[in-house]
Amino acid sequence: MKSVVSEDASTPLSTTASSNSRLRRKRKNGVAGYAFVSGYFILLILFGVVPAIYAITLAFSGTGGHFAGLTNFIKTGEDFRFLPAFENIGKYLLIWLGSLLVIVLGLALMLHSIARKVSAAFRFIFYLPGALAGAASVLVWLFMLDPTVSPWRLFLSIFDFKNLGQTILPSHLPLIFAIIAFWAGAGGWIVVTYGALNNIPNELIEAAQLDGAGAIQTAVRIKLPLIKKWITFMLILAFAAGTQLFVEPQLVGEASLGLISPTWSPNELAYYFAFQDNNFNYAAAISVDLLVIGLMCAAVLVFRTKLFEVE
């Protein structure tokens, strides 16, 4: 009788101790999580949120600091360089995002379907160009696009390009910048997409194969729907980065010796307003335009794909 009573009495005590232990572990993990993200959060506030608020303040202010309403947005929108700059960036984004959807997803699916040892080597090769990004990447491509020194001179001669000026005509720039962006950034997205594909349970793929689904059907009906959120994430970040195009047209414009407008992209136009016309309010207005466009496109993708819904 005593043993029964002691066991019954000890059960609540052990349960309480176990609950307290789990609660302490949760609190410890919570503190560690907050400490882990605190550094990024501080940098985000200092170099992301604060500058954005300052830019918005400038965009709605006049030269004397008074509230100007939408005046800066109207004035910049009426500038003859405004629409061409946004048209140029729009063409570039169509090519850049289209290539991401088709080529990156295609290569990631291909890597996922081949042997792991082989795919590891290919992932390393695809990621290599990302180590040479920014201005250095543009300079490499200027060398590659110059028919007089390029190792691709035979290929360039097919299009009757005899010098760099003919290769980098303004009408060619959206495609050229998309190629540069793809060469420098696609490898990272291939690796990310491949990682997302690895999260798909093998049982689903095996079940589809048992039902007679081929490689293409498995990719289209099983794999792509299951990584839809990763694809959305890729498009949002690639779109945001693409609207900020500045280094590439700036360097190519200098190499063209005046053939390319110094305000080819919206960011270049904002730079011109700020440091040539000394009008930071106009420059901030263009920055806010890009911010609004990016947020609107991201919101459409988020709600259409239910990006943040937990299944």
MOGI-V395191 format. One record per helix or strand of 2 or more residues. SS is the DSSP state (alpha for helix, beta for strand). FROM is the first residue (numbers start at 0). LEN is the number of residues. If there is no record, write none. Layout:
SS/FROM/LEN + SS/FROM/LEN
This chain:
alpha/1/58 + alpha/70/8 + alpha/81/32 + alpha/115/16 + alpha/134/11 + alpha/152/6 + alpha/163/4 + alpha/169/29 + alpha/201/9 + alpha/214/12 + alpha/227/16 + alpha/246/9 + alpha/265/10 + alpha/279/26
